[in-house]
């Protein structure tokens, strides 16, 4: 009961602070992390203890930029006109991509274009 009350308190504070947040739980309902929106619109990722572990922000060309807990760029993702998302490392080299077909299945490819997985 205490865990639920604490969670309700946290959610109340988040809602009353006008901050958008998501809480992630494992299959047993234990909180494993969360996200919140920063003052500049960035998404901040936190571990279960509430410590910042990274963030994402939108770049000037619409790409998603990934940062570590120190704010250093670790990579990025951009979506092409064909809807395919390309992932790049911090040096701008392609590391992989993802595309979603008309049935909603997402296929993941490595940097050479070989399929390495999928999600329905």
N, C-alpha and C positions, 0 to 999 in steps of 0.2 A: 504494500500500500504506500509506503514512503516513496519508492521509486516513481510510482504513478503521480503522486502529489508533486514531486520535484519536477518531473517532466511537464506536468500541467503548468507549474510555475514558470518554467523556462519558456514554454510556448506562449504563456500570457505576456511575459516580458517582451518576447520577440514581436508578438502581434501589437502590443501597446506602443512599442518603439517604432512601429511602421517599417520594420525590416523584414524582407522576404527571406525565408529559411526553409531548409529541408533537413529532416533527421533520417539517418540511415540505420536500419536495424538488421541483425542477422536473423536466421530462421527461427531462433528462440525468442526473438523480441528484444534482445540486448542491443543497446545503442552502440554502434561501432564508429560513428562519425556524423558530421553534419556539414552543411554549407550555409553561407549567409551572403547577402549582397553588401558589398562595400559602398562607401560614400561616393565613389566614382563609377558605380555600376559594375564593378568587377565581381566575380564570384570567388569567394574565399572558402577554401576547404579546411576543415578542422578534424582532428582525430577525436576519439571518444573522450579524451580529457579536456577538449576545447582548445588545444594548441593548434596554431596555424601550421599546416603542412604543405600548402601551395595555393595557387590562385590562377584564374584565367581572366583575360580581358580581351576586348575586341580592338583589333588594330585599325589603322586608318583606311585600310583597303577591305575591311570587313572580315579579315581572317581572325581566328581565335589564337591567342598567344598564351602559352603555358609558362608559369613561373614557379620556382621553388619557394620554400618558406622565407628565403632571404630576398626575394624579389628578382632573382636572376632568371633570365629567359632560358627555358630548357627545351622548347620546341614550339611548333605552331601547326595549325591546320587551316586549309583553305578549301572552299567548295567551288568547283568549276561550273561552267554554264550547263554541263551535262548532269549536274547533281552529284558527281563523284567527289568525295572528300579526300584530299591528299594530305598526308601527315609528313612534317619535316622536322629534322633535328635542329639544334640551336644554330648550326652552320648553314641552314637552308637546304640541306640535302634531303631528298625524298627518302622516307623510311618505310612507307606503306600507303595504302589507300583503302577506301571502303565505298561500296556502291549498293544502293537499294533498288531492287527490281519492282515491277508493278504489283507483285503479290506481297510486298512488304518484307521480303527476305533480304537481309543485309549480308553481303559477301565481303570478306576482308582479304586483301592481297598484300604480299610483301613488296619490297622495293623493285623486284623484277617482274611484278605483275602476276605472280603465281598465287593461286588461291591458298590461303592458310587457315580459313575458318569461315563460319557463317552463323547467322542468328535469325530465327524466325520470329 
